[in-house]
Amino acid sequence: MSKSARAFWMTCPGTGEIRTVELPDPGPGEVLVRTLHSGVSRGTETLVFQGRVPESQWSTMRAPFQEGDFPAPVKYGYLNVGVVEAGVPDLVGKTVFCLFPHQTRYVVPATAVTVLPDGVPADRAVLTGTVETAVNAVWDAHPQLGDRITVVGGGMVGLSVAAVLAGFPGADVQLVDTDTSREAIATSLAIGFATPGRAREDRDLVIHASATQAGLARSLELLRPEGTVVELSWHGDRQVAIPLGEHFHSRRLTIRSSQVGGIRPDRRRDYADRLKLALNLLQDSRFEALISGRSSFEDLPKTLPRLADGSLPALCHVIDYPGGN
């Protein structure tokens, strides 16, 4: 017997609506989840909403439970926290994280959900996917004890990286952003802050997450000889010029890509290990600083356009569902 749920669909670039969908009862090895909260960042999801996924990346950029195809209509999202209402008995009543789009209820394999550890509130847990991206970036950056590390770009991803690195032994971590309001968040994370013109130089590592050409150029300028920029930004369909003249070769600088879809082989960890690590890190209440606003699921067709065009400033914007806590 099927039951109804409601889901947010991007109907065409820049426009979305809430649709009624039918759900089956959970079968063997499946769970029915009632969503408490989902999350929207100003990064990948707003690029998808604007129809800015290059055709060459349509396959790569598919979300685990996406329906439809790019550019639209498409049901897209990957930051979902809910409570298991039926299915595998050991999971019933548990609060879980799942890489599922914005939808009031859904049925997925039990292997697709991860139980939240004690000490992680349900609304903070929407950050799990982004903190997982940050963990992957730190693995790719391979920092050493006492490194001088700069994170350029204080958005949701950049601040998640900075928060993870804040606990790295002996590290000097500085956040760089043109928005001086990010200084208060950096202070709450116990790291330094500077605008681009005042950023410390001679850095061992720079992690770039501003998604701007100017940010990448400044990242290279901040490095010491033999230093590395880890490029974490995804620019969608935008062409980006990289300044490979001047001191790039004479200082033997490196630009390394980082993308959450792949884990360094030498880490000897799988995706489940990485996800559990991200959830454990979220027991730290400092991550609360990354939640910058919230609105109701019913308002999502009006909220997402404002997040995409910047008229609603946000880091992680939490979507609250009926009956959520």
Secondary structure, DSSP 8 states (H G I E B T S, - for coil): --EEEEEEEEEETTEEEEEEEEE----TTEEEEEEEEEEEESSHHHHHHTT---GGGTTTT--TT-EE-SSSSEE----EEEEEEEESGGGTT-EEEE---SBSEEEEEGGGEEE--TT--TTGGGGHHHHHHHHHHHHHH---TT-EEEEE--SHHHHHHHHHHTTSTT-EEEEE-S-TTHHHHHHHTT-EEE-GGG---SEEEEEE-S-SHHHHHHHHHTEEEEEEEEE----TT-------STTTTTTT-EEEE--TT---GGG---HHHHHHHHHHHTTSGGGGGGEEEEEEGGGHHHHHHHHHHTSS--SEEEEE-TT--
